[in-house]
Amino acid sequence: MTQETTAFAHTTVVRVSTDGGSQSGDRVRSAARTAADSVPVVRTGPTGITAATPLVMVTSGGRTAFYGDPSPGTVRDLVDELEAGTVLTADADAVVEHDPETASLPVPERGPLSVGRRSVLGPCGWVAPLDAADWSFVSTERTADVAAEAGLLGRGRGDAAADEPITDVWETVRATDGDPVVVCNANDASTLPTGDETLLSGAPMAVLDGIAAVAGYVDAEDAVIYINESQTGLQAHLREAIDAATDTLPVVPQLVAGPDEFRAGEPTAALEALEGADRVEPRLQPPSPAKHGLYGRPTVIHTPRTFAQVQRAVAEPESIDADAADPGTRIVTVTGDVPDPATVELGSSGSLTAAREAVEMDGSCKMACVGGVLGGITRNLDMAPTAQSLRAAGLGTDGVVELFDTDRCAVETVGKRARFASMENSGRCVPGREGTKQLAELLRDIYQGSFESDKIRELGRVMRQSSNCQIGAHAPRPVTTAIDEFEPEFRAHTDGHCPSGTCTEKL
């Protein structure tokens, strides 16, 4: 029986892409390994497309046939035919011709995998995630100089340079006295999936390589990956990846688990957790973490998405449009009222509407929340997925798009988010602590017949401008953007009528 082995040592191979802990994926992989004799079977990580999980890819030379969620019996037949020198394509979901040596998943012409592009996401689902031999590390030869010149912006709410040039942080760290440290902030306790988890599961070597490249640029000898304590499976996965790359990487990060709390994902709150503080809350700034970070050391804090962007820029400088306002790509996870969430990658010249094409909905889409649990509400996704375009539209940039069908009530939806913010804020500043409570109360008043739109907007303005934490600053966004889009629906609730017919309880 064949053993799981390196993919690129062979031009004929069976790849099984699964999510961690997937029983159906384990059954399919077991069936492939049982049937295989001379053909290697490689377990890869998730592609980001849940609907196609488990995904079996049968490759011979420069041709790959894709089979989404096949039965174990079908997999055994596929492997038997491949052993005999034939690739069955009649029942394949897609067949793609490609370079036999490609290290990036070949993109079919149709289906969710065809949405957007696969640059940073390219290795996900294609490369064995825990095999360092399948990865060409750039940090062993180069630092992030090329990425610095590209003008990349930070990705995700856990990034200390979110939507700002990451080079500014790096230069501050380099100019500050003390031993610098690099932190990969992967602790997002939101219930919403993100591209960070897809990257850490499917291409951890890319993130590790990016961390080491940045460490080389700022002359740091220490690095940390900060992850949610509840993600025990992902922790074990990352430990294996770190162990596999230890002899190769110039800087090997330490893995540290943090609290399963939404507030603990804020960059400076992450530092408090890493230092073992009893109360996890954001720090007052200035000084910024770049000057006074982990244990007082100059600190770079980026998300896995940012480090993966850095790695891609160093490995393939030509893939980055340095003249763009938001160079690189945006990884977007589409979720909400969809049976199968999907994570896709969009170029800055594309449109957010493309992300909608990666999923199916049973009903019609009424609205979307763009930017995470405290993102903005919109009816229209026809905009570039750049920081500048999303901000101009009053939306969030955290790389999450929630789609809601016509059964959803706009008032109830944003009311729950306001209540979430009132419970999850750190309590350190008055606008965050008291403002979120007042916001939730003003929304409850709507059910009592009082809709004070001007008061809600003024409260939101004060919170955005004076809150110390991201939760307080962003909590008004779902509410004010929903009022912009659905004000008649808010006013209908003051008369005891829910236009969606689903709002049965007071907030």
GIDA-V607420 format. One record per residue. N is the residue number from 1. RES is the residue in one letter. SS is DSSP state (~ for helix, > for strand, _ for the rest). OMEGA is omega in whole degrees, 0 to 359 (* if undefined). Layout:
<<N	RES	SS	OMEGA> <N	RES	SS	OMEGA>>
This chain:
<<1	M	_	179> <2	T	_	175> <3	Q	_	174> <4	E	>	189> <5	T	_	180> <6	T	_	185> <7	A	~	192> <8	F	~	171> <9	A	~	185> <10	H	_	173> <11	T	_	175> <12	T	>	187> <13	V	>	173> <14	V	>	177> <15	R	>	177> <16	V	>	181> <17	S	>	182> <18	T	_	169> <19	D	_	179> <20	G	_	177> <21	G	_	181> <22	S	_	180> <23	Q	~	179> <24	S	~	177> <25	G	~	178> <26	D	~	180> <27	R	~	180> <28	V	~	180> <29	R	~	179> <30	S	~	179> <31	A	~	180> <32	A	~	181> <33	R	~	179> <34	T	~	183> <35	A	~	186> <36	A	_	175> <37	D	_	181> <38	S	_	182> <39	V	_	179> <40	P	>	176> <41	V	>	184> <42	V	>	174> <43	R	>	177> <44	T	>	178> <45	G	_	182> <46	P	_	174> <47	T	_	187> <48	G	_	181> <49	I	>	185> <50	T	~	183> <51	A	~	182> <52	A	~	182> <53	T	_	355> <54	P	_	180> <55	L	>	177> <56	V	>	179> <57	M	>	181> <58	V	>	185> <59	T	>	172> <60	S	>	184> <61	G	_	181> <62	G	_	179> <63	R	>	179> <64	T	>	175> <65	A	>	183> <66	F	>	178> <67	Y	>	181> <68	G	>	177> <69	D	_	179> <70	P	_	175> <71	S	_	177> <72	P	~	179> <73	G	~	178> <74	T	~	180> <75	V	~	178> <76	R	~	178> <77	D	~	180> <78	L	~	181> <79	V	~	178> <80	D	~	180> <81	E	~	179> <82	L	~	176> <83	E	~	180> <84	A	_	176> <85	G	_	183> <86	T	_	173> <87	V	_	179> <88	L	_	182> <89	T	_	185> <90	A	_	182> <91	D	_	182> <92	A	_	175> <93	D	_	179> <94	A	>	174> <95	V	>	185> <96	V	>	172> <97	E	>	184> <98	H	_	174> <99	D	_	181> <100	P	_	183> <101	E	_	184> <102	T	_	177> <103	A	_	181> <104	S	_	183> <105	L	_	178> <106	P	_	186> <107	V	_	175> <108	P	_	180> <109	E	_	182> <110	R	_	177> <111	G	_	183> <112	P	~	181> <113	L	~	181> <114	S	~	184> <115	V	_	177> <116	G	_	180> <117	R	_	178> <118	R	_	178> <119	S	_	175> <120	V	_	179> <121	L	_	185> <122	G	_	181> <123	P	_	185> <124	C	_	182> <125	G	_	184> <126	W	_	182> <127	V	_	174> <128	A	_	192> <129	P	_	185> <130	L	_	181> <131	D	_	181> <132	A	~	181> <133	A	~	179> <134	D	~	186> <135	W	_	175> <136	S	_	184> <137	F	_	178> <138	V	_	184> <139	S	_	178> <140	T	_	182> <141	E	_	186> <142	R	_	172> <143	T	_	184> <144	A	_	180> <145	D	~	181> <146	V	~	179> <147	A	~	179> <148	A	~	180> <149	E	~	184> <150	A	~	178> <151	G	_	181> <152	L	_	176> <153	L	>	178> <154	G	>	182> <155	R	_	172> <156	G	_	184> <157	R	_	180> <158	G	_	181> <159	D	_	180> <160	A	_	177> <161	A	_	182> <162	A	>	178> <163	D	_	176> <164	E	_	180> <165	P	>	182> <166	I	~	179> <167	T	~	180> <168	D	~	178> <169	V	~	182> <170	W	~	182> <171	E	~	176> <172	T	~	179> <173	V	~	181> <174	R	~	184> <175	A	~	184> <176	T	_	179> <177	D	_	178> <178	G	_	180> <179	D	_	184> <180	P	_	177> <181	V	>	180> <182	V	>	181> <183	V	>	172> <184	C	>	184> <185	N	>	181> <186	A	>	182> <187	N	_	175> <188	D	_	185> <189	A	_	174> <190	S	_	177> <191	T	_	181> <192	L	_	177> <193	P	_	178> <194	T	_	177> <195	G	~	179> <196	D	~	181> <197	E	~	177> <198	T	~	180> <199	L	~	181> <200	L	~	179> <201	S	~	187> <202	G	~	182> <203	A	_	181> <204	P	~	180> <205	M	~	178> <206	A	~	180> <207	V	~	179> <208	L	~	179> <209	D	~	178> <210	G	~	177> <211	I	~	182> <212	A	~	179> <213	A	~	178> <214	V	~	178> <215	A	~	178> <216	G	~	181> <217	Y	~	182> <218	V	~	179> <219	D	_	177> <220	A	_	177> <221	E	_	182> <222	D	>	177> <223	A	>	182> <224	V	>	167> <225	I	>	184> <226	Y	>	188> <227	I	>	181> <228	N	>	183> <229	E	_	181> <230	S	_	182> <231	Q	_	185> <232	T	~	179> <233	G	~	179> <234	L	~	176> <235	Q	~	180> <236	A	~	179> <237	H	~	181> <238	L	~	177> <239	R	~	177> <240	E	~	180> <241	A	~	179> <242	I	~	179> <243	D	~	182> <244	A	~	184> <245	A	~	186> <246	T	_	183> <247	D	_	183> <248	T	_	186> <249	L	_	176> <250	P	_	176> <251	V	_	183> <252	V	_	183> <253	P	_	172> <254	Q	>	180> <255	L	>	181> <256	V	>	179> <257	A	>	180> <258	G	>	185> <259	P	_	176> <260	D	_	182> <261	E	_	182> <262	F	~	183> <263	R	~	183> <264	A	~	178> <265	G	~	177> <266	E	_	190> <267	P	~	183> <268	T	~	172> <269	A	~	176> <270	A	~	178> <271	L	~	178> <272	E	~	180> <273	A	~	180> <274	L	~	179> <275	E	_	177> <276	G	_	180> <277	A	_	179> <278	D	_	180> <279	R	_	181> <280	V	_	179> <281	E	_	179> <282	P	_	177> <283	R	_	172> <284	L	_	178> <285	Q	_	1> <286	P	_	5> <287	P	_	179> <288	S	_	177> <289	P	_	180> <290	A	_	179> <291	K	_	184> <292	H	_	186> <293	G	_	184> <294	L	~	183> <295	Y	~	177> <296	G	~	182> <297	R	_	174> <298	P	_	192> <299	T	>	170> <300	V	>	178> <301	I	>	176> <302	H	>	174> <303	T	_	175> <304	P	~	179> <305	R	~	180> <306	T	~	180> <307	F	~	178> <308	A	~	175> <309	Q	~	178> <310	V	~	181> <311	Q	~	181> <312	R	~	180> <313	A	~	179> <314	V	~	183> <315	A	~	183> <316	E	_	182> <317	P	~	182> <318	E	~	180> <319	S	~	183> <320	I	_	176> <321	D	_	185> <322	A	_	180> <323	D	_	180> <324	A	_	178> <325	A	_	178> <326	D	_	185> <327	P	_	179> <328	G	_	182> <329	T	>	175> <330	R	>	175> <331	I	>	187> <332	V	>	175> <333	T	>	181> <334	V	>	184> <335	T	>	181> <336	G	>	182> <337	D	_	179> <338	V	_	181> <339	P	_	184> <340	D	_	177> <341	P	_	180> <342	A	>	175> <343	T	>	183> <344	V	>	181> <345	E	>	185> <346	L	>	175> <347	G	>	184> <348	S	_	179> <349	S	_	181> <350	G	_	180> <351	S	_	179> <352	L	_	178> <353	T	~	179> <354	A	~	180> <355	A	~	179> <356	R	~	183> <357	E	_	182> <358	A	_	183> <359	V	_	174> <360	E	_	176> <361	M	_	178> <362	D	_	180> <363	G	_	179> <364	S	_	180> <365	C	>	179> <366	K	>	185> <367	M	>	177> <368	A	>	171> <369	C	>	185> <370	V	>	175> <371	G	_	177> <372	G	_	186> <373	V	_	177> <374	L	_	177> <375	G	_	182> <376	G	>	180> <377	I	>	181> <378	T	>	171> <379	R	_	192> <380	N	_	178> <381	L	_	183> <382	D	_	179> <383	M	_	178> <384	A	_	181> <385	P	_	181> <386	T	_	179> <387	A	~	184> <388	Q	~	182> <389	S	~	181> <390	L	~	178> <391	R	~	180> <392	A	~	180> <393	A	_	180> <394	G	_	183> <395	L	_	178> <396	G	_	185> <397	T	_	188> <398	D	_	175> <399	G	_	177> <400	V	>	175> <401	V	>	176> <402	E	>	178> <403	L	>	181> <404	F	>	182> <405	D	>	187> <406	T	_	177> <407	D	_	183> <408	R	_	175> <409	C	_	181> <410	A	~	182> <411	V	~	180> <412	E	~	182> <413	T	~	182> <414	V	~	176> <415	G	~	178> <416	K	~	179> <417	R	~	176> <418	A	~	178> <419	R	~	176> <420	F	~	181> <421	A	~	181> <422	S	~	180> <423	M	~	187> <424	E	~	181> <425	N	_	187> <426	S	_	182> <427	G	_	185> <428	R	_	182> <429	C	_	182> <430	V	~	180> <431	P	~	179> <432	G	~	184> <433	R	~	184> <434	E	~	182> <435	G	~	179> <436	T	~	177> <437	K	~	179> <438	Q	~	179> <439	L	~	178> <440	A	~	180> <441	E	~	178> <442	L	~	178> <443	L	~	175> <444	R	~	182> <445	D	~	180> <446	I	~	180> <447	Y	_	177> <448	Q	_	176> <449	G	_	183> <450	S	_	177> <451	F	_	182> <452	E	_	184> <453	S	~	182> <454	D	~	180> <455	K	~	178> <456	I	~	181> <457	R	~	179> <458	E	~	176> <459	L	~	179> <460	G	~	179> <461	R	~	180> <462	V	~	181> <463	M	~	180> <464	R	~	187> <465	Q	~	188> <466	S	~	180> <467	S	_	177> <468	N	_	184> <469	C	_	180> <470	Q	~	183> <471	I	~	179> <472	G	~	182> <473	A	~	186> <474	H	~	183> <475	A	~	181> <476	P	~	189> <477	R	~	178> <478	P	~	184> <479	V	~	185> <480	T	~	179> <481	T	~	177> <482	A	~	177> <483	I	~	178> <484	D	~	185> <485	E	~	190> <486	F	~	182> <487	E	~	177> <488	P	~	179> <489	E	~	176> <490	F	~	182> <491	R	~	178> <492	A	~	180> <493	H	~	178> <494	T	~	177> <495	D	_	178> <496	G	_	182> <497	H	_	174> <498	C	_	182> <499	P	_	180> <500	S	_	180> <501	G	_	183> <502	T	_	184> <503	C	_	186> <504	T	_	183> <505	E	_	175> <506	K	_	182> <507	L	_	*>>
